[in-house]
């Protein structure tokens, strides 16, 4: 790399070329005065020869070996391997790094599948449609002399199931692809709704007056809710929010809450509502209402 021939370096380090060759191939260890002479000959610090990229590579290969003890890799010869085959050693390191990344991603997807109702329902719907298409196709292929009326019916079913399968798959792909678009893409529909509400401090002033037609516009606005399931969930929440606002108008509810020291039980009796509705209404009060 520095343009120094092996024979010249050996001469400057006061060793034979054959011995230097053994050092280069990790067949002889180097240290002490010899290491200092070689470093001086190369015009580098001793630490450059003893640590740095190669030492880091050795550590990472050790981690790779520890992750797969069943292979029984010769860990005591990692230094030799790195010295003799640095390219292969680097390749193994990169492959191990990629394996770890993929394992983490698979674990995240498994966890998401277990806890994300939209993803679980979408996959279930796709599998159901695939099974239906397979069954219908089998009947059409394997049944001889099938009545034309039944043939037409099965073909219609096949077309309908295929269309629904395509729609479900497209929705799922859109949902998963949203991950690459930023933080919102990583959210489930429920988390999308919660993020939207947090941004508004759980207060939706547009629905405090008699304008229920705003619900669809609110669910579509901001671009924060990127999935169809998230928008459906938001619409359902906003309809309930509107019902709470009608039964507990903001002005009278705020005054009563302050007078009753935000006691949910007393407020439920005052407005003839159940406790969950009162809790929702308290949570939706504007930030300057005094509730904590």
GILINHU-V976688 format. One record per residue. RES is the residue in one small letter. BURIAL is I if it has 9 or more other ideal C-beta (glycine too) atoms within 8 Angstrom, else O. Layout:
# GILINHU-V976688
res->RES burial->BURIAL
res->RES burial->BURIAL
This chain:
# GILINHU-V976688
res->x burial->O
res->x burial->O
res->x burial->O
res->x burial->O
res->x burial->O
res->x burial->I
res->x burial->O
res->x burial->O
res->x burial->I
res->x burial->I
res->x burial->O
res->x burial->O
res->x burial->I
res->x burial->O
res->x burial->O
res->x burial->O
res->x burial->O
res->x burial->O
res->x burial->I
res->x burial->I
res->x burial->I
res->x burial->I
res->x burial->I
res->x burial->O
res->x burial->I
res->x burial->I
res->x burial->O
res->x burial->O
res->x burial->O
res->x burial->O
res->x burial->O
res->x burial->O
res->x burial->O
res->x burial->I
res->x burial->I
res->x burial->I
res->x burial->I
res->x burial->I
res->x burial->I
res->x burial->O
res->x burial->I
res->x burial->I
res->x burial->O
res->x burial->O
res->x burial->O
res->x burial->I
res->x burial->O
res->x burial->I
res->x burial->I
res->x burial->O
res->x burial->O
res->x burial->O
res->x burial->O
res->x burial->I
res->x burial->I
res->x burial->O
res->x burial->I
res->x burial->I
res->x burial->O
res->x burial->I
res->x burial->I
res->x burial->I
res->x burial->I
res->x burial->I
res->x burial->I
res->x burial->O
res->x burial->O
res->x burial->O
res->x burial->O
res->x burial->O
res->x burial->O
res->x burial->O
res->x burial->O
res->x burial->O
res->x burial->O
res->x burial->O
res->x burial->O
res->x burial->I
res->x burial->O
res->x burial->I
res->x burial->I
res->x burial->I
res->x burial->I
res->x burial->O
res->x burial->O
res->x burial->I
res->x burial->O
res->x burial->O
res->x burial->I
res->x burial->I
res->x burial->O
res->x burial->I
res->x burial->I
res->x burial->O
res->x burial->O
res->x burial->I
res->x burial->I
res->x burial->O
res->x burial->O
res->x burial->I
res->x burial->O
res->x burial->O
res->x burial->O
res->x burial->O
res->x burial->O
res->x burial->O
res->x burial->O
res->x burial->O
res->x burial->O
res->x burial->O
res->x burial->O
res->x burial->I
res->x burial->I
res->x burial->O
res->x burial->O
res->x burial->I
res->x burial->O
res->x burial->I
res->x burial->I
res->x burial->I
res->x burial->O
res->x burial->I
res->x burial->I
res->x burial->O
res->x burial->I
res->x burial->I
res->x burial->O
res->x burial->O
res->x burial->I
res->x burial->I
res->x burial->O
res->x burial->I
res->x burial->I
res->x burial->O
res->x burial->O
res->x burial->I
res->x burial->I
res->x burial->O
res->x burial->I
res->x burial->I
res->x burial->O
res->x burial->O
res->x burial->O
res->x burial->O
res->x burial->O
res->x burial->I
res->x burial->O
res->x burial->O
res->x burial->O
res->x burial->O
res->x burial->I
res->x burial->O
res->x burial->O
res->x burial->I
res->x burial->I
res->x burial->O
res->x burial->I
res->x burial->I
res->x burial->O
res->x burial->O
res->x burial->I
res->x burial->I
res->x burial->O
res->x burial->I
res->x burial->I
res->x burial->O
res->x burial->O
res->x burial->I
res->x burial->I
res->x burial->O
res->x burial->I
res->x burial->I
res->x burial->O
res->x burial->I
res->x burial->I
res->x burial->O
res->x burial->I
res->x burial->I
res->x burial->O
res->x burial->O
res->x burial->O
res->x burial->O
res->x burial->O
res->x burial->I
res->x burial->I
res->x burial->O
res->x burial->I
res->x burial->I
res->x burial->I
res->x burial->O
res->x burial->O
res->x burial->I
res->x burial->I
res->x burial->O
res->x burial->I
res->x burial->I
res->x burial->I
res->x burial->O
res->x burial->O
res->x burial->O
res->x burial->O
res->x burial->O
res->x burial->I
res->x burial->I
res->x burial->O
res->x burial->O
res->x burial->I
res->x burial->O
res->x burial->O
res->x burial->O
res->x burial->O
res->x burial->O
res->x burial->O
res->x burial->I
res->x burial->I
res->x burial->O
res->x burial->O
res->x burial->I
res->x burial->I
res->x burial->O
res->x burial->O
res->x burial->O
res->x burial->O
res->x burial->I
res->x burial->I
res->x burial->I
res->x burial->I
res->x burial->O
res->x burial->I
res->x burial->I
res->x burial->I
res->x burial->I
res->x burial->I
res->x burial->I
res->x burial->I
res->x burial->O
res->x burial->I
res->x burial->I
res->x burial->I
res->x burial->I
res->x burial->I
res->x burial->I
res->x burial->O
res->x burial->I
res->x burial->I
res->x burial->O
res->x burial->I
res->x burial->I
res->x burial->O
res->x burial->I
res->x burial->O
res->x burial->O
res->x burial->I
res->x burial->I
res->x burial->O
res->x burial->I
res->x burial->I
res->x burial->I
res->x burial->O
res->x burial->I
res->x burial->O
res->x burial->I
res->x burial->O
res->x burial->I
res->x burial->O
res->x burial->O
res->x burial->I
res->x burial->I
res->x burial->O
res->x burial->O
res->x burial->I
res->x burial->O
res->x burial->I
res->x burial->O
res->x burial->I
res->x burial->O
res->x burial->I
res->x burial->I
res->x burial->I
res->x burial->I
res->x burial->I
res->x burial->I
res->x burial->O
res->x burial->I
res->x burial->I
res->x burial->O
res->x burial->O
res->x burial->O
res->x burial->I
res->x burial->O
res->x burial->O
res->x burial->O
